[in-house]
Amino acid sequence: MDPALSLADASPTPFWLDHPSKPEALPALVGDEHTELLVVGGGYSGLWTALLAKERDPKTDVVLVEGNEIAWSASGRNGGFCAASLTHGFGNGLERWPNELRRLEELGAANLQAIEDTLTRYGIDAEWERTGEIDVATEPYQLDELREAAELMPKYGSEPVLLERDALRAEVDSPTFLGGLWDKDGVAMVHPAKLAWGLKRACLDLGVRIYEHTRAESLSRHGAGMAVRTGYGRVFARRVALGTNIFPNLVRRVRPYLVPVYDYALMTEPLTDDRLAAIGWKNRQGLGDSANQFHYFRLSADNRVLWGGYDAVYHYGGRVAAEHDQRPATFRKLAAHFFTAFPQLEGVRFSHAWGGPIDTCARFSAFYGTAHEGRVAYAAGYTGLGVGATRFGADVMLDLLAGSPTERTSLEMVRSKPLPFPPEPLKWTGISLTRWSLAKADRNAGHRNAWLKTMDRLGLGFDS
């Protein structure tokens, strides 16, 4: 069967945002506002910052402005994997911060538990399932890498379960699976948009003033604080937290550290009981394969399969535009890969097909900083693993704005920054060469060519 036939009825909208519980947008800011803390951005970064600021001190006056609607971008379009890792996975953390990785793993686990506790405390129904994630090997060399990780991770506080081929296929059955590494406790599945909408409601209940369709256009000093100009007014604040991620940062020097990468996903129709039984998946884990060009996949609450990843598309000049959200060539490729992984599901159709930009930095995990003599803080660069880590980033931003050292702000991971990307056309050339080299490595048993080895030595990368 031509995989494209399975896409004929797919809605070009993110599945998570196509939900009857989607709240009405709040009015835009018209006129001037004064506040102690202004949060710019209504995704996870901004929502967690506003919520945690009120939890730290309920008397703190907080305003949040969002240029579109809460959850409309990456926070409502992602795969819904909420991971404990603050370092974009164990391997990346071990390579970059080996001396503090054990503590980073502990802080990440505590952060994940705090997210779960927050959902309980505020009664947020985000379809939370603490089922873990399995890293899957589909090539023999990947299985060797997973075995090595299984030996190393206990030294840093993790206890993953190594699954050989038959044990993995007893969990989720695909003829392409050779083995896997199951992190049973460090990842939860979540409905990403309902998480953001629930945080919005919690913020409002605590007294945060939220303005949607209010784009922050400029940032400047104003007396002892800051002023942010919007389309219809201004916000004067003593402190500002920027959670804009891939959208142009109001602190211009931050922009060279980020590039927008377009990621794409498909969602199937709900599986019948017989189809679900054909692939197993009784324990509902999230999964991701171990290639450079990888897929991530999981079950929704109503037993649809989300299947995303593989292509990570950078457009020359870093242009972010709605027209890039749909990419039929990628959707067709993803559909073909889906039926290769799960031939038992032939005939299943996709109900939704969507894409959107995420913020990638050269070290793959978030970086942090301040501007305007500590009056402004920012966190960005989560590289597709921000559903959980943004809460930690919000705490870091609040610590930085408070101006008193904390354990978080003393971390090398927080104090250091990635290398910036070069200007065009070097950026386009480097990213294109890296993507080509990564694809070649996937076809060549993981062997990295001279370009990738050089990038490794420099601590540079490109990922989604």
C-alpha positions as CSV (number, residue, x, y, z in Angstrom):
1,M,0.0,0.0,0.0
2,D,1.2,3.5,-0.8
3,P,1.9,5.1,2.6
4,A,0.5,8.4,1.3
5,L,-3.0,6.9,1.2
6,S,-2.9,6.8,5.0
7,L,-2.5,10.6,5.1
8,A,-5.5,11.4,2.9
9,D,-7.8,12.5,5.8
10,A,-5.1,13.9,8.1
11,S,-5.9,17.3,9.6
12,P,-3.1,19.8,9.2
13,T,-3.4,20.8,12.9
14,P,-1.6,19.6,16.0
15,F,-3.6,16.8,17.5
16,W,-3.1,18.1,21.1
17,L,-4.6,21.6,20.2
18,D,-7.6,20.0,18.5
19,H,-9.4,19.4,21.8
20,P,-12.7,20.6,23.2
21,S,-11.1,21.7,26.5
22,K,-9.1,24.3,24.8
23,P,-9.7,27.5,26.7
24,E,-10.7,30.8,25.2
25,A,-7.9,33.3,24.7
26,L,-7.7,36.1,27.2
27,P,-7.8,39.7,26.0
28,A,-4.7,41.6,24.8
29,L,-3.1,44.2,26.8
30,V,-4.3,47.7,25.9
31,G,-2.6,50.6,27.7
32,D,0.1,50.5,30.3
33,E,0.7,47.9,33.1
34,H,3.0,48.1,36.1
35,T,4.3,45.0,37.8
36,E,7.1,43.6,39.9
37,L,7.8,40.6,37.5
38,L,7.0,40.5,33.8
39,V,7.1,37.1,32.1
40,V,7.4,37.2,28.4
41,G,6.2,34.0,26.7
42,G,3.2,31.8,27.4
43,G,4.8,28.4,26.8
44,Y,6.1,26.1,29.5
45,S,9.0,28.4,30.3
46,G,6.8,31.4,31.0
47,L,4.0,29.5,32.7
48,W,6.4,27.8,35.1
49,T,8.2,31.0,35.9
50,A,4.9,32.8,36.7
51,L,3.6,29.9,38.8
52,L,6.8,29.4,40.7
53,A,7.2,33.1,41.4
54,K,3.8,33.2,43.0
55,E,4.5,30.0,45.0
56,R,7.7,31.4,46.3
57,D,6.0,34.6,47.4
58,P,2.2,34.9,46.9
59,K,2.5,38.7,47.3
60,T,4.7,39.0,44.2
61,D,2.8,40.9,41.4
62,V,3.2,39.0,38.2
63,V,2.2,39.8,34.6
64,L,2.6,37.4,31.7
65,V,2.3,38.4,28.0
66,E,2.0,35.9,25.1
67,G,2.3,37.0,21.5
68,N,-0.3,34.4,20.3
69,E,-2.2,32.0,22.6
70,I,-1.1,29.9,25.5
71,A,0.4,26.6,24.1
72,W,0.1,27.5,20.5
73,S,3.7,26.8,19.6
74,A,6.2,24.1,20.8
75,S,4.4,23.7,24.2
76,G,1.3,22.5,22.3
77,R,2.9,20.6,19.4
78,N,5.5,18.4,21.1
79,G,5.3,14.6,21.6
80,G,4.4,14.8,25.3
81,F,7.5,13.2,26.7
82,C,8.2,14.8,30.1
83,A,11.7,13.7,31.0
84,A,13.7,14.1,34.2
85,S,16.9,14.8,32.3
86,L,18.1,18.3,32.4
87,T,21.0,17.6,30.0
88,H,19.2,16.3,26.9
89,G,19.8,12.7,28.0
90,F,22.4,10.8,29.9
91,G,25.0,10.6,27.2
92,N,25.0,14.3,26.5
93,G,25.3,15.1,30.2
94,L,28.2,12.7,30.7
95,E,30.1,14.1,27.8
96,R,29.7,17.8,28.9
97,W,29.4,17.8,32.7
98,P,30.7,14.5,34.0
99,N,31.8,15.9,37.4
100,E,28.3,17.2,38.3
101,L,26.2,14.7,36.3
102,R,25.2,12.7,39.4
103,R,23.8,15.9,41.0
104,L,22.2,16.9,37.8
105,E,20.4,13.6,37.6
106,E,19.2,14.0,41.2
107,L,18.0,17.5,40.5
108,G,16.2,16.3,37.4
109,A,14.5,13.5,39.2
110,A,13.3,16.0,41.9
111,N,12.1,18.4,39.2
112,L,10.0,15.6,37.5
113,Q,8.5,14.7,40.8
114,A,7.7,18.3,41.5
115,I,5.8,18.5,38.2
116,E,3.7,15.5,39.1
117,D,3.1,17.0,42.5
118,T,2.0,20.3,40.9
119,L,-0.6,18.5,38.8
120,T,-2.0,16.9,41.9
121,R,-2.0,20.1,43.9
122,Y,-3.8,22.1,41.3
123,G,-6.1,19.4,40.0
124,I,-4.6,19.6,36.5
125,D,-5.8,16.7,34.3
126,A,-2.9,16.5,31.8
127,E,-3.3,12.7,31.1
128,W,-0.1,12.1,33.1
129,E,1.3,8.6,32.9
130,R,4.6,7.8,34.6
131,T,5.4,4.8,32.3
132,G,9.0,5.6,31.4
133,E,10.7,5.5,28.1
134,I,12.5,2.8,26.1
135,D,15.5,3.7,24.0
136,V,15.3,1.2,21.1
137,A,18.1,-0.3,19.1
138,T,17.3,-1.1,15.5
139,E,20.9,-1.7,14.4
140,P,23.5,-4.0,16.2
141,Y,25.9,-1.1,16.9
142,Q,23.1,0.7,18.7
143,L,22.5,-2.3,21.0
144,D,26.2,-2.2,22.0
145,E,25.8,1.5,22.9
146,L,22.7,0.8,25.0
147,R,24.6,-2.0,26.9
148,E,27.4,0.4,27.6
149,A,24.9,3.0,28.9
150,A,23.2,0.4,31.1
151,E,26.6,-0.3,32.8
152,L,27.4,3.4,33.3
153,M,24.1,4.8,34.4
154,P,23.8,3.2,37.8
155,K,27.0,5.0,38.8
156,Y,25.1,8.2,38.4
157,G,21.9,7.1,40.3
158,S,19.8,5.6,37.5
159,E,18.7,2.0,37.3
160,P,17.5,1.3,33.7
161,V,16.4,-2.1,32.6
162,L,18.2,-3.6,29.6
163,L,15.8,-5.5,27.4
164,E,17.1,-8.0,24.9
165,R,15.2,-8.6,21.6
166,D,12.6,-10.9,22.9
167,A,12.0,-9.0,26.1
168,L,11.6,-5.8,24.2
169,R,9.2,-7.3,21.7
170,A,7.1,-8.7,24.6
171,E,6.7,-5.0,25.6
172,V,6.2,-3.5,22.1
173,D,6.3,-5.7,19.1
174,S,8.1,-4.5,16.0
175,P,10.2,-6.7,13.7
176,T,12.8,-3.8,13.6
177,F,13.5,-3.9,17.3
178,L,16.8,-5.6,18.4
179,G,16.8,-4.5,22.1
180,G,16.2,-1.6,24.3
181,L,17.0,0.3,27.5
182,W,14.0,1.1,29.7
183,D,14.1,4.1,32.0
184,K,11.1,3.1,34.1
185,D,10.8,6.2,36.3
186,G,12.5,9.1,34.6
187,V,9.9,9.9,31.9
188,A,6.2,10.5,32.0
189,M,3.8,10.8,29.1
190,V,1.6,13.8,29.2
191,H,-1.0,15.7,27.0
192,P,1.2,18.7,26.3
193,A,-1.5,21.2,25.6
194,K,-3.6,20.2,28.6
195,L,-0.5,20.6,30.7
196,A,0.0,24.2,29.5
197,W,-3.7,25.0,29.8
198,G,-3.7,23.7,33.3
199,L,-0.7,25.8,34.3
200,K,-2.5,28.8,32.8
201,R,-5.5,28.2,35.0
202,A,-3.3,27.7,38.1
203,C,-1.5,30.9,37.4
204,L,-4.8,32.8,37.0
205,D,-6.1,31.3,40.2
206,L,-2.9,32.6,42.0
207,G,-3.5,36.1,40.7
208,V,-1.1,36.2,37.7
209,R,-2.5,38.7,35.1
210,I,-2.2,37.0,31.6
211,Y,-2.5,38.9,28.3
212,E,-2.7,36.8,25.1
213,H,-2.2,38.2,21.6
214,T,0.2,40.6,23.1
215,R,3.6,40.5,21.4
216,A,6.5,42.0,23.3
217,E,8.3,44.2,20.7
218,S,11.2,45.8,22.5
219,L,12.9,45.9,25.9
220,S,14.6,49.0,27.4
221,R,15.7,50.4,30.7
222,H,13.2,52.5,32.6
223,G,14.4,54.1,35.8
224,A,15.3,51.3,38.3
225,G,13.5,48.7,36.2
226,M,12.6,47.8,32.6
227,A,10.0,48.7,30.1
228,V,8.6,46.3,27.4
229,R,6.6,47.7,24.5
230,T,3.7,45.8,23.1
231,G,1.4,46.4,20.2
232,Y,-1.1,48.5,22.2
233,G,0.8,49.5,25.3
234,R,3.8,49.1,27.6
235,V,4.6,47.0,30.7
236,F,6.8,48.6,33.3
237,A,8.5,46.0,35.6
238,R,11.2,45.7,38.2
239,R,12.3,42.4,36.7
240,V,11.7,40.6,33.5
241,A,11.9,36.8,32.7
242,L,12.2,35.9,29.0
243,G,10.7,32.5,28.0
244,T,10.5,33.2,24.2
245,N,12.8,30.2,23.2
246,I,13.0,30.1,19.4
247,F,11.3,33.4,18.8
248,P,13.6,36.5,18.6
249,N,15.0,37.1,22.0
250,L,14.6,40.7,23.3
251,V,18.2,40.4,24.4
252,R,19.8,40.5,21.0
253,R,23.1,38.9,22.1
254,V,21.3,35.7,22.9
255,R,20.0,35.2,19.3
256,P,23.3,33.7,17.8
257,Y,23.1,30.8,20.2
258,L,19.8,29.5,18.8
259,V,18.6,28.1,15.5
260,P,15.0,27.1,14.7
261,V,14.6,23.5,13.7
262,Y,11.4,22.2,12.3
263,D,10.2,18.9,13.7
264,Y,7.2,16.9,12.4
265,A,4.7,14.3,13.8
266,L,1.8,12.2,12.8
267,M,-1.1,10.9,14.9
268,T,-3.1,7.8,14.0
269,E,-6.8,7.2,14.4
270,P,-7.6,5.3,17.6
271,L,-6.4,1.7,17.4
272,T,-9.0,-1.0,17.8
273,D,-8.5,-3.5,20.6
274,D,-7.3,-6.1,18.0
275,R,-4.8,-3.7,16.5
276,L,-3.4,-2.7,19.8
277,A,-3.1,-6.4,20.8
278,A,-1.1,-7.0,17.6
279,I,1.7,-4.7,18.8
280,G,1.4,-5.3,22.6
281,W,2.3,-2.0,24.3
282,K,0.4,-3.0,27.5
283,N,2.7,-0.8,29.7
284,R,2.3,2.3,27.5
285,Q,5.9,3.4,27.6
286,G,7.2,6.2,25.4
287,L,9.8,5.0,22.9
288,G,12.5,6.4,20.7
289,D,15.0,4.8,18.4
290,S,18.7,5.3,18.8
291,A,19.7,6.6,15.3
292,N,21.0,10.1,14.7
293,Q,17.8,10.7,12.6
294,F,15.5,9.2,15.2
295,H,11.8,8.6,15.7
296,Y,9.9,9.1,18.9
297,F,6.5,7.4,19.4
298,R,3.9,6.9,22.1
299,L,0.3,6.1,22.8
300,S,-2.3,8.8,23.5
301,A,-5.0,8.3,26.2
302,D,-7.4,7.1,23.5
303,N,-4.9,4.6,22.1
304,R,-3.7,6.5,19.0
305,V,0.0,6.2,18.1
306,L,2.0,9.4,17.8
307,W,4.9,9.0,15.4
308,G,7.3,11.8,15.0
309,G,10.9,12.9,14.4
310,Y,13.5,11.8,11.9
311,D,13.7,15.0,9.7
312,A,15.1,18.0,11.5
313,V,14.7,20.9,9.0
314,Y,16.5,24.2,9.1
315,H,15.5,26.9,6.7
316,Y,18.1,29.3,5.4
317,G,18.3,32.4,7.5
318,G,16.5,30.8,10.4
319,R,13.1,31.9,9.1
320,V,10.1,30.8,11.3
321,A,6.9,30.9,9.3
322,A,3.5,29.1,9.4
323,E,4.0,27.8,5.9
324,H,6.8,25.5,7.2
325,D,4.4,23.7,9.6
326,Q,3.3,21.4,6.8
327,R,5.8,19.3,4.8
328,P,4.2,16.6,2.8
329,A,7.5,15.0,1.8
330,T,8.3,14.5,5.5
331,F,4.8,13.2,6.3
332,R,5.0,10.6,3.6
333,K,8.5,9.6,4.8
334,L,7.2,9.2,8.4
335,A,4.2,7.2,7.3
336,A,6.5,4.8,5.4
337,H,8.7,4.4,8.4
338,F,5.7,3.8,10.6
339,F,4.4,0.9,8.6
340,T,8.0,-0.6,8.4
341,A,8.1,-0.5,12.2
342,F,4.6,-1.8,12.6
343,P,3.5,-3.8,9.6
344,Q,0.7,-5.3,11.8
345,L,-1.0,-1.9,11.5
346,E,-1.3,-1.8,7.8
347,G,-4.6,0.0,6.9
348,V,-4.4,2.4,9.9
349,R,-5.0,6.0,8.9
350,F,-3.5,9.2,10.3
351,S,-5.9,11.7,11.7
352,H,-3.4,14.6,12.2
353,A,-0.1,15.7,10.6
354,W,1.7,18.8,11.9
355,G,5.1,20.4,12.5
356,G,6.6,23.4,14.1
357,P,9.9,24.9,15.2
358,I,11.9,24.1,18.3
359,D,15.0,26.0,19.6
360,T,18.2,24.2,19.1
361,C,21.6,25.2,20.6
362,A,25.0,23.7,20.0
363,R,25.1,21.8,23.2
364,F,21.5,20.5,22.9
365,S,20.5,21.5,26.5
366,A,19.3,24.8,27.9
367,F,21.6,27.7,28.7
368,Y,20.8,30.6,31.0
369,G,21.9,34.2,31.7
370,T,21.0,37.7,32.7
371,A,21.1,41.2,31.1
372,H,20.6,44.8,32.1
373,E,22.6,44.4,35.3
374,G,20.5,41.4,36.5
375,R,17.1,42.9,35.9
376,V,16.4,40.5,33.0
377,A,16.9,36.7,33.0
378,Y,16.5,34.2,30.1
379,A,16.6,30.5,29.6
380,A,16.6,28.9,26.1
381,G,17.9,26.1,23.9
382,Y,16.1,23.1,25.3
383,T,16.4,21.4,21.9
384,G,13.2,19.4,22.0
385,L,13.5,18.1,25.6
386,G,11.9,21.0,27.4
387,V,8.6,19.7,28.6
388,G,10.2,18.9,32.0
389,A,13.4,20.9,32.0
390,T,11.6,24.2,31.5
391,R,10.4,24.0,35.1
392,F,14.0,23.8,36.3
393,G,14.9,26.6,33.9
394,A,12.1,28.7,35.5
395,D,13.6,28.2,38.9
396,V,17.0,29.2,37.5
397,M,15.6,32.4,36.1
398,L,14.0,33.3,39.4
399,D,17.2,32.6,41.2
400,L,19.2,34.8,38.9
401,L,16.6,37.6,39.2
402,A,16.7,37.3,43.0
403,G,20.5,37.9,42.8
404,S,21.5,35.5,45.6
405,P,23.6,32.4,44.7
406,T,21.9,29.0,44.9
407,E,22.9,25.5,44.2
408,R,21.3,25.8,40.8
409,T,23.1,29.0,39.8
410,S,26.5,27.5,41.0
411,L,26.2,24.6,38.5
412,E,28.7,24.6,35.7
413,M,25.8,23.7,33.4
414,V,24.1,27.0,34.4
415,R,27.2,29.2,34.5
416,S,28.5,28.1,31.0
417,K,27.1,28.7,27.5
418,P,27.2,26.8,24.2
419,L,29.2,28.2,21.3
420,P,27.2,30.5,19.1
421,F,26.3,29.5,15.5
422,P,28.1,31.4,12.8
423,P,26.4,33.9,10.5
424,E,24.9,32.9,7.2
425,P,25.9,31.4,4.8
426,L,28.3,29.5,7.1
427,K,25.4,28.5,9.4
428,W,23.4,27.0,6.5
429,T,26.5,25.3,5.1
430,G,27.5,23.8,8.5
431,I,24.1,22.6,9.4
432,S,23.6,21.0,6.0
433,L,26.9,19.3,6.1
434,T,26.1,18.0,9.7
435,R,22.7,16.7,8.6
436,W,24.2,14.9,5.7
437,S,27.0,13.4,7.8
438,L,24.5,12.2,10.5
439,A,22.4,10.5,7.8
440,K,25.6,8.9,6.4
441,A,26.6,7.7,9.9
442,D,23.1,6.0,10.3
443,R,23.8,4.1,7.1
444,N,27.3,3.2,8.1
445,A,26.9,1.4,11.5
446,G,27.2,4.7,13.3
447,H,30.7,5.6,12.1
448,R,31.3,9.3,12.3
449,N,33.1,11.0,9.5
450,A,35.9,13.6,9.8
451,W,33.4,16.5,10.0
452,L,31.4,14.9,12.8
453,K,34.6,14.0,14.7
454,T,35.7,17.7,14.4
455,M,32.3,18.8,15.7
456,D,32.6,16.4,18.6
457,R,36.0,17.8,19.6
458,L,34.6,21.3,19.5
459,G,31.6,20.4,21.5
460,L,29.3,21.4,18.7
461,G,26.2,19.7,17.3
462,F,22.8,19.9,15.6
463,D,19.9,18.0,16.8
464,S,16.1,18.1,17.4
